[in-house]
């Protein structure tokens, strides 16, 4: 089974087995190899119930197509990215549905350099080949097991000064996802960290809560447990552990743009003058923090394929998105969920209470967070917003519509997959933020 709708803007995602099953996974693996003609690729998988058989099918398809396949086993998504970059492979496939509910399966596909294969970079061609199933003759490739764990642990730890990480108590919610597998060998190297592991057992049925910390109901646990444990901070992971979400010592959620600002300063301490990329939704805190640290802020479209390409073009040292994707030049320009955790450990060890570190941001920048609204005509709404608010500031169409005034700004972007508009707005005061939020939403919802 392989329905065309499982091919999304950035990856493959669908319900198992009604939208995507092993036969479809075989076709995707083979179609990928026939489209890009890689000699060697890595294939990994997450802990979902369907992942072992889906990954085995991808491996068979890729090998039948002529590629040598390194089976890296059950790993987090960033470990496939790492394997592709570290081992000089021509590509890789991670079998995962990320933060989606348990009935989903999917794949994140990359080519040489861990560059993502999305809708604008070959994924639609893979779709067409997989649906046609007109395979060319090929000499079957070899399949070998590859253990990358020691190299991965060494690389992520290289981003911090392990000796500087002092006594800290940290709550970690792995949501029965891949963080529960990835973090233990890292934490073993950090004897000063008193980690409180929660839901570390990999379980694709997600018995405790869905592995999507973007939803407030899935953050309730980490907020409550961080407070009850008196922890220095808490961290919650999504299913494939390439994103992590932080709460401070008071149990308050930390927006991804504030985290980007903090990490940018850390990275720039080691590499003064470096370029840092952030997305159009971000708080003013981000470019201001980058400039204050002597870096060069570069605003960019949302989406990992655009971010990673821009990082290569600019030689940027770091990039961060509001959605909690954090990218590192020295990690194949890829996003990681483990490196940010380590950076936060180092930051709190050196600077003290996370809530105190964040207070200057929270007292100056007032954010709505992302507000999604269904609309019947996306293009018409964007035009209405431009006509209504464009005269109040500078207009940009880099990604959706952005309007920037001196004391408030917003970005509205259409969803890639449904008739939604996504609003992110910020102002210099709470009152102004509330007022402008309501004004913009009135136009969107009218």
Protein Blocks (a to p, Z undefined) as FASTA:
>chain_A
ZZfklpcfkbccdddfklocfklmmmmmmmmmmmnopabdcddddfbfklmmmmmmmmmm
mmmnopacddebjadfklmmmmmmmnopabdcdddehjacfkbgcdddddehhiacdfkn
opmmmmmmmmnopacdddddddddddfklmmmmmmmmmpcfklmccddddddeklpaklm
mmmmmmmmmmkbccddehkbgcfklpmbccbfkbmklmmmmmmmmmmnopabdcdddfko
paccdddfkopacdfklmmmmmmmmmmmmmghiacdddfkbcfklmmmmmmnopacdddd
edjklmmmmmmmnopabdcdfkopacdfkloopacfklmmmmmmmmmmmnopfklmmmmm
mmmpccebjaddddfblmlmmmmmmmmmmmmmccdfkbojadddfkbccdddddfkbccd
ddddddfbfklmmmmmmmmmmmmmZZ
